[in-house]
Amino acid sequence: MMKLSRREFLKISGIVAATTASGGLTSLMPAMAQDEIVMQWWDHFLPLQPLSESVFSAYNEANPNVSVEYSVFSPPDLGQALQLAYPNDQAPDVFALAGINVPISALKNENWFSPLQPYVTEEWLNSLPESIFIEGRTTFDGELYSFPIFSFRAHETLVWFDKQILEAAGYDPEVGPRTWDEFRDAAQKITANGGGTVFGWTQGVGHIDRMGPTLTRLAQLAGVSGDIDFTTGEYAYGSDAYVNALEFLVSMERDGSLFPTSVTMDTRNARSRWATGSGGLFFDGPWNPGVLKGNYPEFLEVVGVSQAPVPDLDTPAYTYAQPKSGDFWISSQSEYPEHAAAILQQFTSEEYQIRLAEQMDQPPLDLDTVAKADVHPTYSKSIELFRDIVRLSPDPLVKNPAVSEVLSRMNDIRPNLGEIVQGAIAGEVSDIRGTLQSYADQLSAERERAITEAQSEGFEVSQDDWVFSNWDPSADYTSDMYGEA
């Protein structure tokens, strides 16, 4: 293959005009003085740009000959840029993997990464939480390559509400609606009090990529492990937990409690309606107060939050999140892995994690730093709610990386889960149980076909790779448990 200069590569990629910082891609220099080091750093974390730049500036102050050319892309553009950069030996020193729809293990096999562990201190390694050391996600052959800067303990189905509206409906705003029945009842009473202008539940039901996970979250709290039943390896969409969770959501549309145009709205528009007084209850994640602070600061002062509702209060309920992959990776093409590693270590420092928490977005890796951060009380409460119920789940890809060969061969099944949720709430799905079971059956058949195809090409993989006999629903599934599954 013909090798391109960095400038030629960027022109061909069509991404010279990408969003950048510190000059970014448009000021890449072909050569620097012998003693001057300019590192390239590509990621997609636009909201974190000022925070990242402060880390780079601090490192430059301590190491005047080392600077960072920092480029922030949209996820699709980042994926495209990386795929063009690697074969032309133009990869950045450090990068994120947004926009790359290839398993991390496959990229490792293609020699994309340099290990992090040889360049960090033992003290720093020991400071990291055990939950991040996941083979195939952050480590390979037991050696650390990357780490997440955010915690896995989060979900998108917290109950957010206008405290005044909820209190007028007869509910304690410090507690919120705790069960499905209470949520439904509160929504009905809010609607009755609203005089046709305020509705009990406002949601972006048209945001199908969000509604699928929302249904799964509610189903987990009803007793299922998620889309896969870890005890059998079967798809669980036809289970009572999924059926009952969807019927709960549909019931509020039938009650007349759902904001009228929610079925076609996305989450951003739904939040806008809710924040401007048209709704009482709203499902969203921990980032909600951060968004409200930027767009609806006055409304933030009357907002409360409570745990995602459960079917009943007598049964312990948990929700599950898979292990997080690393957020930043050192390129195998980098000439400065020791500097890259030194900078990366700052992303787990208490100072950085506190400032990350103050963004009020995804929870920081170190949840304890939230208590030291200047954040809205609802953000702090969200973190404590996550500690209570979010558990680390098993990941079939970690158990057997060949699972990726199956997943990559599977065709999409339509309608997908989010579309089924939207259709059911819109009244277009009359047989909820039958539709969910049909979806599970089609996925099972498609997975079996993909397994057979992967096996025929020499990959050792089976449905057993989705089974975790030692899974405890109430506990984190840690890296040492995979060998016993």
C-alpha positions as CSV (number, residue, x, y, z in Angstrom):
1,M,0.0,0.0,0.0
2,M,1.2,3.5,-0.8
3,K,2.1,5.4,2.3
4,L,0.7,8.9,2.7
5,S,2.1,11.9,4.5
6,R,0.1,13.1,7.4
7,R,-1.1,16.1,5.4
8,E,-2.1,13.9,2.5
9,F,-3.8,11.5,4.7
10,L,-5.9,14.2,6.3
11,K,-6.9,15.7,3.0
12,I,-8.0,12.3,1.6
13,S,-9.9,11.5,4.8
14,G,-12.0,14.6,4.4
15,I,-11.7,15.4,8.1
16,V,-9.3,18.3,8.1
17,A,-12.2,20.5,9.2
18,A,-13.2,18.3,12.1
19,T,-13.8,20.0,15.4
20,T,-10.4,20.5,17.0
21,A,-8.7,22.1,19.9
22,S,-5.2,23.7,20.2
23,G,-5.1,23.9,16.4
24,G,-6.0,20.3,16.0
25,L,-5.8,18.5,12.7
26,T,-5.4,21.7,10.7
27,S,-2.1,22.6,12.3
28,L,-0.3,19.2,12.3
29,M,3.4,19.8,11.7
30,P,5.5,17.5,9.5
31,A,8.6,17.7,11.8
32,M,9.6,19.3,15.0
33,A,13.0,20.1,16.6
34,Q,14.8,17.0,17.9
35,D,14.1,17.8,21.5
36,E,10.5,18.8,21.1
37,I,7.7,16.2,21.4
38,V,4.2,16.9,19.9
39,M,1.7,14.1,20.7
40,Q,-1.5,13.6,18.9
41,W,-4.7,12.9,20.9
42,W,-8.0,12.1,19.3
43,D,-11.3,11.5,21.1
44,H,-15.0,12.4,21.0
45,F,-15.5,13.8,24.5
46,L,-16.6,17.3,23.5
47,P,-18.1,18.2,26.9
48,L,-14.9,17.2,28.5
49,Q,-12.7,19.2,26.2
50,P,-11.8,22.0,28.7
51,L,-11.0,19.4,31.4
52,S,-8.8,17.4,29.1
53,E,-7.0,20.5,27.9
54,S,-6.2,21.5,31.5
55,V,-4.6,18.1,32.0
56,F,-2.5,18.6,28.9
57,S,-1.5,22.1,29.9
58,A,-0.4,20.9,33.4
59,Y,1.7,18.2,31.9
60,N,3.3,20.7,29.5
61,E,4.2,23.0,32.4
62,A,6.0,20.1,34.1
63,N,7.5,18.9,30.8
64,P,8.0,22.0,28.6
65,N,9.2,20.0,25.6
66,V,6.0,17.9,25.5
67,S,2.8,19.3,24.1
68,V,-0.5,17.7,22.9
69,E,-2.3,18.4,19.7
70,Y,-5.8,17.6,20.8
71,S,-8.6,16.9,18.2
72,V,-12.2,16.3,19.2
73,F,-14.4,14.4,16.6
74,S,-17.9,13.3,16.3
75,P,-18.0,9.5,16.9
76,P,-18.5,8.6,13.2
77,D,-15.7,10.9,12.1
78,L,-13.4,9.5,14.7
79,G,-14.0,6.0,13.5
80,Q,-13.4,7.0,9.9
81,A,-10.2,8.9,10.8
82,L,-8.7,6.0,12.7
83,Q,-9.5,3.5,10.0
84,L,-7.7,5.7,7.5
85,A,-4.8,6.5,9.9
86,Y,-3.6,3.1,10.9
87,P,-2.7,1.6,7.5
88,N,-0.9,4.8,6.7
89,D,1.2,4.9,9.9
90,Q,-0.6,8.1,10.9
91,A,-2.3,6.9,14.0
92,P,-2.5,9.4,16.9
93,D,-0.5,8.6,20.1
94,V,-3.7,8.3,22.1
95,F,-7.2,7.8,20.9
96,A,-10.8,6.8,21.9
97,L,-12.6,4.0,20.0
98,A,-15.9,5.8,19.3
99,G,-17.2,5.0,15.7
100,I,-15.2,1.7,15.5
101,N,-17.7,-1.2,15.3
102,V,-15.0,-3.9,15.8
103,P,-14.4,-5.8,19.0
104,I,-11.5,-4.6,21.0
105,S,-10.0,-8.0,20.9
106,A,-9.9,-7.9,17.1
107,L,-8.1,-4.5,17.2
108,K,-5.6,-6.0,19.7
109,N,-5.0,-8.8,17.3
110,E,-4.4,-6.3,14.5
111,N,-1.7,-4.6,16.7
112,W,-3.5,-1.3,17.3
113,F,-2.5,-0.9,20.9
114,S,0.5,-0.5,23.0
115,P,0.2,-1.8,26.6
116,L,-0.1,0.8,29.4
117,Q,1.2,-1.3,32.2
118,P,4.9,-1.2,31.5
119,Y,4.9,2.6,31.8
120,V,2.9,3.1,35.0
121,T,3.7,2.8,38.7
122,E,2.7,-0.1,40.8
123,E,1.2,2.3,43.3
124,W,-1.1,3.7,40.5
125,L,-2.1,0.2,39.4
126,N,-3.0,-0.7,43.0
127,S,-5.2,2.4,43.3
128,L,-7.5,1.3,40.5
129,P,-10.8,-0.5,41.4
130,E,-10.8,-4.3,40.9
131,S,-13.9,-3.9,38.6
132,I,-11.9,-2.4,35.8
133,F,-9.5,-5.3,35.3
134,I,-11.5,-7.2,32.7
135,E,-9.8,-9.4,30.2
136,G,-10.7,-8.4,26.7
137,R,-12.0,-5.0,27.8
138,T,-9.1,-3.4,29.5
139,T,-6.5,-6.1,29.9
140,F,-4.9,-8.7,27.6
141,D,-3.1,-11.7,29.0
142,G,-3.4,-10.0,32.3
143,E,-1.6,-6.8,31.3
144,L,-3.4,-3.5,31.5
145,Y,-3.9,-1.6,28.2
146,S,-6.6,0.9,29.1
147,F,-9.1,1.9,31.8
148,P,-12.5,3.6,31.9
149,I,-12.8,7.1,33.4
150,F,-16.5,6.5,34.2
151,S,-18.1,4.1,36.5
152,F,-20.3,1.2,35.3
153,R,-22.7,2.0,38.2
154,A,-25.4,3.9,36.3
155,H,-28.6,3.5,34.5
156,E,-31.0,5.7,32.4
157,T,-34.2,5.0,34.3
158,L,-34.1,7.2,37.4
159,V,-37.4,8.9,38.1
160,W,-37.1,12.7,37.7
161,F,-40.0,14.9,38.8
162,D,-41.1,18.4,39.5
163,K,-41.3,18.3,43.4
164,Q,-44.2,20.8,43.6
165,I,-46.3,18.8,41.0
166,L,-45.5,15.5,42.7
167,E,-46.4,16.8,46.2
168,A,-49.7,18.2,44.9
169,A,-50.5,14.7,43.7
170,G,-50.0,13.4,47.3
171,Y,-46.5,12.0,47.1
172,D,-43.5,12.8,49.2
173,P,-41.0,14.5,46.9
174,E,-38.1,13.3,49.1
175,V,-39.2,9.7,48.3
176,G,-40.9,9.7,44.9
177,P,-43.0,6.9,43.5
178,R,-41.3,3.7,44.5
179,T,-43.4,1.0,42.7
180,W,-45.0,0.6,39.3
181,D,-48.4,1.1,41.0
182,E,-47.3,4.2,42.7
183,F,-45.8,5.6,39.5
184,R,-49.0,4.9,37.6
185,D,-51.1,6.4,40.4
186,A,-49.0,9.5,40.6
187,A,-49.1,9.9,36.9
188,Q,-52.9,9.7,36.9
189,K,-53.2,12.3,39.7
190,I,-50.8,14.7,38.1
191,T,-52.8,14.5,34.9
192,A,-56.1,15.0,36.8
193,N,-54.6,18.1,38.5
194,G,-53.1,19.4,35.2
195,G,-56.3,20.6,33.6
196,G,-55.3,19.3,30.2
197,T,-51.9,21.1,30.1
198,V,-49.8,19.0,32.5
199,F,-49.5,15.3,32.1
200,G,-48.3,12.6,34.5
201,W,-45.6,11.0,32.4
202,T,-43.5,12.7,29.7
203,Q,-41.0,10.5,27.7
204,G,-39.3,10.4,24.4
205,V,-41.0,7.2,23.3
206,G,-39.9,7.9,19.7
207,H,-36.3,7.6,20.9
208,I,-36.2,3.9,20.2
209,D,-32.5,3.5,21.1
210,R,-33.4,4.7,24.6
211,M,-36.7,2.9,25.1
212,G,-35.2,-0.5,24.5
213,P,-32.7,-0.1,27.4
214,T,-35.4,1.5,29.5
215,L,-37.6,-1.5,29.2
216,T,-34.7,-3.8,29.9
217,R,-33.9,-1.8,33.1
218,L,-37.5,-2.2,34.3
219,A,-37.4,-5.9,33.5
220,Q,-34.2,-6.4,35.4
221,L,-35.8,-4.8,38.4
222,A,-38.7,-7.3,38.0
223,G,-36.2,-10.1,38.3
224,V,-34.6,-11.0,35.0
225,S,-30.9,-10.6,34.3
226,G,-31.4,-8.7,31.1
227,D,-31.8,-9.5,27.5
228,I,-30.0,-12.9,28.2
229,D,-31.1,-15.2,31.0
230,F,-27.6,-16.1,32.4
231,T,-28.9,-19.4,33.8
232,T,-29.8,-20.7,30.4
233,G,-28.2,-18.5,27.8
234,E,-31.6,-17.9,26.2
235,Y,-33.0,-14.6,25.2
236,A,-35.3,-13.4,27.9
237,Y,-37.6,-11.0,26.1
238,G,-40.6,-13.3,26.4
239,S,-40.3,-13.6,30.1
240,D,-42.9,-12.4,32.6
241,A,-40.5,-9.6,33.7
242,Y,-40.3,-8.1,30.2
243,V,-44.0,-8.6,29.5
244,N,-45.1,-7.0,32.8
245,A,-42.6,-4.1,32.4
246,L,-44.0,-3.3,28.9
247,E,-47.6,-3.6,30.1
248,F,-46.7,-1.1,32.9
249,L,-45.5,1.5,30.4
250,V,-48.5,0.9,28.1
251,S,-50.9,1.3,31.0
252,M,-50.0,5.0,31.3
253,E,-50.9,5.7,27.7
254,R,-54.2,3.9,28.2
255,D,-54.8,5.9,31.4
256,G,-54.3,9.1,29.5
257,S,-51.3,10.0,31.6
258,L,-48.8,10.1,28.8
259,F,-48.0,13.5,27.2
260,P,-49.9,13.4,23.9
261,T,-47.0,13.6,21.4
262,S,-44.5,11.5,23.4
263,V,-44.8,8.6,21.0
264,T,-43.0,10.5,18.3
265,M,-40.7,12.7,20.5
266,D,-37.0,12.0,21.2
267,T,-35.5,12.4,24.7
268,R,-34.3,15.9,24.1
269,N,-37.7,17.2,23.1
270,A,-39.4,15.3,25.9
271,R,-37.1,16.8,28.4
272,S,-37.9,20.2,27.1
273,R,-41.6,19.6,27.5
274,W,-41.1,18.2,31.0
275,A,-38.8,21.1,32.1
276,T,-41.2,23.8,30.8
277,G,-44.1,22.5,33.0
278,S,-45.9,20.1,30.8
279,G,-45.1,16.9,32.6
280,G,-44.6,15.5,36.1
281,L,-42.5,12.3,35.8
282,F,-39.6,11.6,33.4
283,F,-37.2,8.7,33.1
284,D,-33.6,9.8,32.5
285,G,-30.0,9.2,33.6
286,P,-27.7,11.0,36.0
287,W,-26.7,13.5,33.3
288,N,-30.2,15.2,33.6
289,P,-29.1,17.9,36.2
290,G,-26.1,18.7,34.0
291,V,-28.4,19.3,31.0
292,L,-30.9,21.2,33.1
293,K,-28.2,23.4,34.5
294,G,-27.2,24.5,31.0
295,N,-30.7,24.9,29.5
296,Y,-33.2,25.2,32.3
297,P,-31.4,26.4,35.4
298,E,-34.5,27.8,37.2
299,F,-36.4,24.5,36.8
300,L,-33.4,22.6,38.3
301,E,-34.2,24.1,41.6
302,V,-37.6,22.4,41.8
303,V,-36.4,19.0,40.5
304,G,-36.3,15.8,42.6
305,V,-35.1,12.3,41.8
306,S,-35.9,8.8,43.0
307,Q,-34.9,5.2,42.2
308,A,-36.3,3.5,39.2
309,P,-39.7,1.9,40.2
310,V,-40.0,-1.7,41.1
311,P,-43.0,-4.1,40.9
312,D,-43.1,-4.5,44.7
313,L,-41.1,-3.5,47.7
314,D,-40.9,-6.9,49.2
315,T,-38.4,-8.4,46.7
316,P,-34.8,-7.2,46.5
317,A,-34.3,-5.7,43.1
318,Y,-31.1,-5.0,41.1
319,T,-30.2,-3.7,37.7
320,Y,-27.1,-4.8,35.8
321,A,-24.4,-3.2,33.7
322,Q,-21.7,-4.9,31.7
323,P,-18.0,-4.1,32.3
324,K,-16.8,-0.9,30.8
325,S,-14.1,-0.9,28.1
326,G,-11.2,1.4,28.3
327,D,-11.8,5.0,27.2
328,F,-8.3,5.9,25.9
329,W,-5.8,3.7,24.2
330,I,-2.1,4.2,23.4
331,S,-1.3,3.5,19.8
332,S,1.2,0.8,18.9
333,Q,2.6,3.4,16.4
334,S,3.3,6.0,19.2
335,E,6.9,6.9,19.8
336,Y,6.1,8.3,23.2
337,P,4.1,5.7,25.2
338,E,5.8,6.7,28.4
339,H,4.5,10.3,28.1
340,A,1.1,9.0,27.0
341,A,1.0,6.8,30.1
342,A,2.1,9.6,32.4
343,I,-0.8,11.8,31.1
344,L,-3.3,9.0,31.3
345,Q,-2.5,8.4,35.0
346,Q,-3.8,11.9,35.7
347,F,-7.3,10.9,34.5
348,T,-7.8,8.8,37.7
349,S,-6.4,11.5,40.0
350,E,-8.8,12.7,42.7
351,E,-8.6,16.3,41.3
352,Y,-9.6,15.1,37.8
353,Q,-12.3,12.8,39.1
354,I,-13.8,15.6,41.2
355,R,-13.8,17.9,38.1
356,L,-15.3,15.1,36.1
357,A,-18.1,14.7,38.6
358,E,-18.8,18.4,38.4
359,Q,-19.7,17.9,34.7
360,M,-22.7,16.1,36.1
361,D,-22.7,13.6,33.3
362,Q,-21.8,9.9,33.6
363,P,-20.6,9.0,37.1
364,P,-16.8,9.2,37.5
365,L,-14.9,6.0,38.0
366,D,-14.2,7.0,41.6
367,L,-17.7,7.5,43.0
368,D,-16.4,8.8,46.3
369,T,-15.2,12.0,44.6
370,V,-18.8,13.0,44.0
371,A,-19.1,13.9,47.7
372,K,-16.2,16.3,47.3
373,A,-17.5,17.9,44.1
374,D,-19.6,21.0,43.6
375,V,-22.7,19.2,42.1
376,H,-26.5,19.6,42.4
377,P,-28.0,17.5,45.2
378,T,-29.9,15.4,42.7
379,Y,-26.7,14.3,41.1
380,S,-25.2,13.2,44.5
381,K,-28.5,11.4,45.2
382,S,-28.3,9.6,41.8
383,I,-24.9,8.2,42.6
384,E,-26.1,6.8,45.9
385,L,-29.1,5.3,44.2
386,F,-26.7,3.6,41.8
387,R,-24.6,2.2,44.6
388,D,-27.7,0.6,46.0
389,I,-28.9,-1.4,43.0
390,V,-26.5,-1.4,40.0
391,R,-24.4,-4.6,39.9
392,L,-21.6,-5.6,37.4
393,S,-23.0,-8.3,35.1
394,P,-21.2,-11.1,33.3
395,D,-20.2,-10.5,29.7
396,P,-20.1,-13.3,27.1
397,L,-17.4,-11.5,25.2
398,V,-15.1,-11.7,28.2
399,K,-15.9,-15.4,28.8
400,N,-15.1,-16.2,25.2
401,P,-13.8,-13.5,22.7
402,A,-15.1,-15.7,19.9
403,V,-18.6,-14.6,20.8
404,S,-17.7,-11.5,18.7
405,E,-17.6,-13.7,15.7
406,V,-21.2,-14.7,16.3
407,L,-22.4,-11.2,17.0
408,S,-20.7,-9.8,13.9
409,R,-22.5,-12.4,11.8
410,M,-26.0,-11.8,13.2
411,N,-28.4,-9.8,11.2
412,D,-30.7,-7.2,12.8
413,I,-34.2,-8.4,13.7
414,R,-36.9,-5.8,13.1
415,P,-38.9,-4.5,14.7
416,N,-36.2,-4.3,17.4
417,L,-36.9,-3.9,21.2
418,G,-37.2,-0.1,21.1
419,E,-39.6,-0.3,18.1
420,I,-41.7,-2.9,19.9
421,V,-41.9,-0.5,23.0
422,Q,-42.9,2.4,20.7
423,G,-45.4,0.3,18.8
424,A,-47.0,-1.1,22.0
425,I,-47.4,2.4,23.6
426,A,-48.8,3.7,20.3
427,G,-51.4,0.9,20.3
428,E,-50.0,-0.9,17.3
429,V,-49.0,-4.0,19.2
430,S,-52.0,-5.8,20.6
431,D,-50.3,-9.1,21.7
432,I,-47.4,-7.9,23.9
433,R,-46.4,-11.3,25.2
434,G,-46.6,-12.9,21.7
435,T,-44.6,-10.1,20.1
436,L,-41.8,-10.2,22.7
437,Q,-41.6,-13.9,22.5
438,S,-41.5,-13.8,18.7
439,Y,-38.6,-11.3,18.9
440,A,-36.8,-13.6,21.3
441,D,-37.4,-16.6,19.0
442,Q,-36.1,-14.8,16.0
443,L,-33.0,-13.7,17.8
444,S,-32.4,-17.2,19.0
445,A,-32.7,-18.6,15.5
446,E,-30.4,-15.9,14.1
447,R,-27.8,-16.5,16.8
448,E,-27.9,-20.3,16.2
449,R,-27.3,-19.6,12.5
450,A,-24.4,-17.3,13.3
451,I,-22.9,-19.8,15.8
452,T,-23.0,-22.6,13.1
453,E,-21.4,-20.3,10.6
454,A,-18.6,-19.3,13.0
455,Q,-18.0,-22.9,14.0
456,S,-17.7,-23.8,10.3
457,E,-14.9,-21.3,10.1
458,G,-13.0,-22.8,13.0
459,F,-14.2,-20.7,15.9
460,E,-14.9,-22.5,19.1
461,V,-18.1,-21.0,20.4
462,S,-21.5,-22.2,21.5
463,Q,-24.6,-21.0,23.3
464,D,-22.9,-22.2,26.5
465,D,-20.8,-19.0,26.3
466,W,-23.9,-17.1,27.3
467,V,-24.4,-19.2,30.4
468,F,-23.0,-18.1,33.8
469,S,-23.9,-20.8,36.4
470,N,-22.1,-18.9,39.2
471,W,-23.9,-15.6,38.7
472,D,-25.2,-14.1,41.9
473,P,-27.9,-11.5,41.1
474,S,-27.1,-9.5,44.2
475,A,-23.3,-9.2,43.7
476,D,-20.8,-7.9,41.1
477,Y,-19.5,-10.5,38.7
478,T,-15.8,-9.9,39.0
479,S,-13.0,-11.0,36.6
480,D,-11.9,-13.9,38.7
481,M,-15.4,-15.5,38.3
482,Y,-15.1,-16.1,34.6
483,G,-12.9,-19.1,35.0
484,E,-15.5,-20.8,37.2
485,A,-18.5,-20.1,35.0
